[in-house]
Amino acid sequence: MTPLEVITDCLTVKSILMYVGVFYVALWFIRRPRNLPPGPTGLPFLGYFPKLALQGNEYKSLALLAKTYGDVLSLNLCGQLVVVVSSYEAVKKAFAHPNCSDRPPTTFYSKATPDGKALGVVAASGPSWSEQRKFSLKVLRGLGVGKASFEEAIAGEANCLIKEMKSRKGDPFNPIDLINNAVANVICSVTLGKTFDYSDTKFQQLLRMMNRNFEILRGGSLYQLLPFVRYLTFTATFKELQWNLHQRLRFLGEYVDDHRQHWDPDNPRDFIDVFLGEIHNNEKNNIKSHVTPYNMLLTVFELFVAGTETVSSTLRWALLYAMAYPEVQSKIQRELDEVVGRNRLPCLADKPELSYTEATIEEVQRIACVGALGLPHMFSRDTSIFGHDIPRKTILVPNFWAVSRDPNLWSEPEKFRPERFLDENGKVRHREGHLPFSTGRRACPGEQLAKMELFIFFSFFLHQFTFVKPDNSPPISLKAVNGLTLTPTPFETCAILRE
């Protein structure tokens, strides 16, 4: 046998695969950056992704890893380096760092509009993000969003919702559609200058598409912004996500077109009108800007989604906890009766005296932790932080669920206790480790609006009704459905009108 034949005989398929595997494992270790935060090694190529995905409830799995590797850990997910921060101090420090404000690249919007570069505000980075965020906040403030003057719009919608609940006459109903519609109407009044009737089937279908996308996107945004996702466009799940996205953008686009046709530059009515005015002025004066027509459409879409889902889910959690803890519900109702009385509805001016009501909302936000894994950030350059060296383009994921369960911040964190948000005088105390709206430069721009909505809707609910579990219905479950956000397991309630 010649030497060549010996070599050829040895090179079986199995041995070749083994040699290639050894080569890539060695290459991975050689190329792996030094002085990274500790973390599990995982498999070649795939890293820790298979184990994390199979375990499910990623926010819990990452919290368990933090107990082994610390509050700042790193892991490889299909070739993407990810750093997870799981304590209040780590989140605060990371999000305050100027190198941590970018978003990872995403293909989610790539075919959503004719402008493949349009990303709206949420997915944008750098100058595009800073310009659009600054402009959007200015417009929203100018329209009164988050100010006391906007209370009337929220209270009007809350009144409509109360009437719908009264029409159920104490019979069981699932509150998701009603609450989604009411909360969406608040943001639609700002962005579109229009609200939608609760019997509008087209609008209800769009809201269900939104819920469906949140349900599909499991693991928060942890996986959706990983590079390998761009290769999954052929899957049924991705196609459903895109179909739902396109339907909602088409719906919003119709209102943008209508605004263009009836636009009066001297009398802007809503967010779209002001945006159109800015675009017109930039084009007229030949000013280059990221405030473009398709960025406007995607920003309106993001305001619609973000302004609906988190508030709606939190209100449903609040109703569920009120049913599960009737003693808390009764205590809120006593406070409402003492401060507000029975002859009128609560208002924002009552809030300082409704401490237990507000503390309950805060505790619902803490224990439900709707945004368990916050939207990922990305390091824009090589950065030394936490005593480690983090390479550029590393994804940063905050585990807000772990922060909300940190025993160093919260005594008996698994227990529902609104009193933890009250001081010794029975007044609300705002806890530093409470981050329902994130923190830092990319904190939720709609925080003030969301707080107003949660207070007005929830206080209206318990002022007018007592919520109880329907007879013969399944036991109350406080188990979350893990999607893009943590939502309650579907439930029915009976809204019993109070005297």
N, C-alpha and C positions, 0 to 999 in steps of 0.2 A: 504494500500500500504506500503510495507516494505521500509526502508531507502535506500536499494540498488536499488529498482525499481524507487524511486524518483530521485536518482542520474542519473540512466541510462536514464530516461525520459528527464532529463534536458540536457544531453549530446547529443544534436542533431548535425548533421554535420555542420550546420551553426555556432553553438556556439563553437564547437571544432576549426573550422577555425579561428574564432574571437580570441579565447584564444591563439592559436598558433601565430597568427599575432601580438597580443599585446606582447607576450613573445619575439618574434624576434625583434620587434621595440625597446623594453626595452633593450634587449641584445646589439643591435646596438649602442644605445646611451651610454651604460655602457662601451663598448669596444672602442668607438670612441676616438682616441688620443686627448689629450688636447693641447691647444695653437697652433692649426692649423691656417693657413691663413683663412680668412672668405670666405664664399661661399654659394651657394644654397644647401638646404638639400636634396631635391628630395624624391623619394619613397623608402620604405624598399626593400631590395634585389637589385633593379635595379638602385637606386640612381637617378642621373640626366640624365642617358643615354636616356630614352625614349624621353624626351623633346628635348634634344640636337639633337638626330638623326632625329626627326620629323621636326624640324625647318630647317634642311639642312644648307648649307653654314656655317659650324661649326666655321670657322675662324671669321665670322661676329658675330655669336651668342656669342662666347667667348669674343669678343671685347666689345659687349654690356654689358655682365656680369661684365667686368672690370670697366665699368663706375659706377656700383653699389657697387662692392665689393673691387675695387682697382686693381692695376697692378700686384699684387700677390694674387691669389685666389685658393681655393681648391674645389674639387667636387668629389663625389663618382660616378664612372661609373661601374655598375654591380659588386660592391664589391671591385673595385680597386681604391685606393686613387690616385688622379691626382692633381698636382699643375700646374697652368698655369701662365706664366709670360708674360706680355703684354707691357712692356716699355723697352727702350734701356738699362737703368741703371739696371733694374731687370735681363734682359737676360745676360748682361755682367757680373754681379756679380755671377749669378748662374753658368754660363758656365766656369767661372774662378775657381770655387770651386773644389778642388780635389775629393770630394765625389760625384760629379755629372757627371762623365764621362762614367758610365756604360750604357748599353742598356738593356731594358726590355727583358726577355726571349721571344723567338718566336718559333713557330712550323712551320713557313713557309718553312724552309729548312730541316725539320726533315726527309722527305722521298725523298729529292731532290738528294741525293747521298748515296752510301752504308755506308758512315761514318756519322752517325746521329749526331755526335758532331761538324761536320764542319760547320762553320758559315761565312767564308770569313772575310772581315775586317769590313764592315758596321754594322753587327749584333753582332759582338764579343765584349767582355768586358775583363777587367783586363789584365793579361799578354799576353793572346792570341791576343787581340786587339793591345796592344802597340808594340809587336814584329812584327806582320804582317804589321801594319801601317808604322813603321820605315823602315822595309825592302822594302815595296812597294814604298815608297817615294824615297828611295835611288836608286832603280832600275829605276824609272821614270825619275829622274834627270840624271842618267847615260845615259839614252837614249835621253836626250836633251829636254824632255817635259818641257814646260814652259820657256825654254831659247830662246834667239833670233835665235839660230841656227835651231830651229824647225819651224821657219817662213816659210821656203820653202815648207815644207810638207803641211802646212795649205793653203798656197797660191796656191799650185798646185791643191788641191781639190777644192778651191774656184773658180779657173779657169774652172775646169770641170763643176761645177755647173752653172757658167755664160754661158758656151756654151749650156748647156741644156735649160736654160731660153731663150737664143737667138733662139733656135730651135722652140720655141712656136710662134715666129713671131708676138708677140703682142696679140695673142689670149688668152682668159681667161683660167686659170689653177689654181688648188688648190696646193699651194707650199709645203704641208706637206711631201709628199713622197720624193720629190727632196731634201729638206733641211734635212730631217731625214737621207737619204742615205749619203749625203755629210758629215754631222757632224759625223755620225757613222764611216765613212771611216777614219776619222782622228784618232779616238781611235783604230780602227782595225789595222791601220798601225803600231801602237805602240805595241799592245798586240798580234796580230796574224801575223804581218808582211805581211798583205795582205789588199787590198781594193776590193770593189765590184762594178761592173757596175750597172748603174741606171736601166738597163733592166733585172737585175737578179731577177727573180720572187721569188725564194726561199728566198733570202735575204730580199726582200720587204715584204714577208709574215711574216718573223720573226720580222721585225720592226713594222708591224701592230699588231702582238701579244703583243709586248711591249706596244704600245699605248693603246691596249685594257685593259691590266692589270692596267695601270695607270688610265684609265677611271673607271674601276670597283672599285678600292680602294678609295672610296670617304671618305672625312674627313681627308685627309692626312694620316699619320700613326697613328692617334689618336686611332682608334678602332682596327687596325690590331694587335697591341701588347697587347691588353687586354686579361686577362686569359680566358675569356669565349669563345674566338674565337677557341680555341682548340677543342671545342665540336661541331663546325659547319662544320666539314670536309665532312659531308654527303650532304651538299647543292650544288646546281648546280653552284653557283657562285664560291665556293671554288674549286670545281672540274675543272672549266674552268681556274682558276688561276694556279692550279697545272699543268694542261695539257700544258698551254702556257709556264710555267717555264721549264718543262721537255723537251719540244721541243727545246727551246733555249739552254738549257744546253747540250742537245744531239748534237746540231749543233756546239757549242764551243768545246765540248769534242772530236769531230772528228779532229779538228785542234790541240788539245793537243796531241792526239795519233799520228798524223802525225809528230808533232815536236819531239816526243819521238823517232820515227823511224829514223829521219834524224838529230838528235841532234849532234852538234859538240861542245864539251866543250870549244874549243879554239876560236870559232867564234860565240858567241851568237848574234842572229839577232834581237831579240825582247824580250818583257816582259816574255813570256812563256819560252824561252830558258834560260834566267837568273834564273827564278824560278826553272826550272829543274836542273840547275847547283847547286843551293843552296840545294835542296832536296837530290841530289846525294852526295854532300859533307857531309851533316848531317848524312846520312845513312852510308857512308864510315867510318866516324869518331865516329859513335855511339853517336851522339849528339841528345838529345831530343829537339824537336822544334815544334812550331805551324805552321811552314812553311811546309805544307803537300800537297800531290797531290790534295785532294779534297778541301782543303782551297784555293789552287791555282785556281782550276776551278771556285769556287764561287767568288773569287776576280776578276778574268777576267770577269765574268758575271757582277759583280757590276760596274767595270770600264766601261764596254760596255753600261750598262743601264744609269748610272749616267753621263757618258761622252757624251751621246746622247740626252737624254730627256730634260734636263734643258736648254742646249745651243740651241737645236732645237726650243723649245717652246719660248724662249726669242727672237730668230731671227724672228719667225712668228709674235710675238707681235710687234716687231720693224717694220716689213713691214705693219702691220695693222695700227699702229699709224702714219706711214709715209703717208698712204693713207688717214687717217682721218684728218690729219693736213698737208695739202699740203704746207702751208707756212713754216713749219719746214723742210719738205723734200727739198724745194727750197733753203733754207738757207744752209743746209748741202751741197747741190750740188754746190752752189757758193763757199763755203769754199774749197771743194775738187778741184774745177777748179783753184782757186787762188793758192793753196799750191802745188797740184800735177800736174795740167795741164791735157791736154787731150791725151798726147802721151804715157803715161804709167799708170799703176795701182798703187793705194796707197800701202805703206809698213809701217812697224812698226816705221821706222825712221821718218816718217811724223807725227806720233801720237802727239808729243808735240805741233805741229802747227795746229792740227785738233781738237781744243778744243770743238767747238760746236758739232762736230760729236760724240766725246767721252761723252760729257755731255748728249746728247740725249740717248745714250746707257744706261748711268747711270739712267736717268729718266724713261726709259722703264723698267729697272729692278725694280725700286722703285714702280712704279704705277701698273705694272703687278703682281709683287710679286709672281713669279712662285712657290716658296716654302712657301706658306702662313703659314702653320703650319710645323715648322721644325721637323726633325726626333726626336722622344722622347728620352730623357735621363732617367736614373734611379739612385736614391740615393743608393749608395753602403753601407751606414751605417746611423744610426740615426744622424741627422745633425741639428744644430741650425743656422738658416740663415733668414734674413729679419725680425728678431725679433720673429721668430716662431720656433717651434720644429717639424721637418719633419722626420717621421719614415723611417727606411730602407725599400727599395723596393717600395717607392713612385715613381710614374712616373712623370717626369718633361717635360712639353710641352711648347715650345716657340711659341708665336703668332707673327710671323714676319710681318704678314699683319697689325696687330694693330700698330706695331712700324712704319711701312711705312705710316700709316695714322695719326700718332700722331701730332696734331696741335701745340704741344709744340716744335716739331722738324721741322715741315714743314708748312709754311704758305700756306693756301688754298690747303691742301693735295689732294683733289679730282681732282685738275686741272693738266693737262699735261703741265709742264713748264720746258724744259731743262735748262733754264737760272738759275734755283735754284742751279745747280752744277757749276756755273761760278762765279769767284770773280769779283771785281770792274775793273780789268784789262782784263777781258775776258778770263782768264785762268781757267782750271779745278780746282775746289776745292773739295777735297774728304771729304764728310760729315761723321762725327763720327757715326751718327745714321743709316747709310746706311749699311745693313747687308745681301746682296744677297748671300753671301757664308757662312753665319753663323759666329760664333766667338768662341774663346776658343780652348781647346785642340782637339776638334772633328770638327773643322772648315773644310770646303771642301778642300781636298788635291789637287784637280784639279783646284784651283782658278786661278792660273797664266795661265794655258792652256786655260781655259774658256774665260778669258779676251782677250787673243790673238785671239781666234777663233771669238768672237763676233766683235772685231774691224775689223779684216781682212774681214770676210764675209760681214758685214754690209757696210763697206766702199766700197767694191767691188760692192755690189748691187747698191748703189746710185751713184757711179761713172759711171756705165754703163747703168743704166735704170732709168726711172721715173715710179713709180708704181701707177696705178689708178684703181678705182673700175670699173668693167665691166659694160657696158650699160645693163639696164634692170635686174640687179642683186639686191638682197635685200639690204636695207640700211646697212651701215657699223655698226656692233655691237661690242662694246667693253666689252660685258658681258662675263665673264669667265665660262668655263666648269670646275666644281668642281670635281676633281679626286684626285689622289695621289699628283698631282701638279695642278696649275691653268693654263689651256691652252685656247687659243682663240677659240671662236665659229668657226667652219669650215667656210672658206671663199675662194673666188676666187679673183685673181688679174690679171691685164694685165701688163706685163713688157715691157714698150715702150722704145726701144733702143734710147739712146741719141746720138746726132751728135758729 
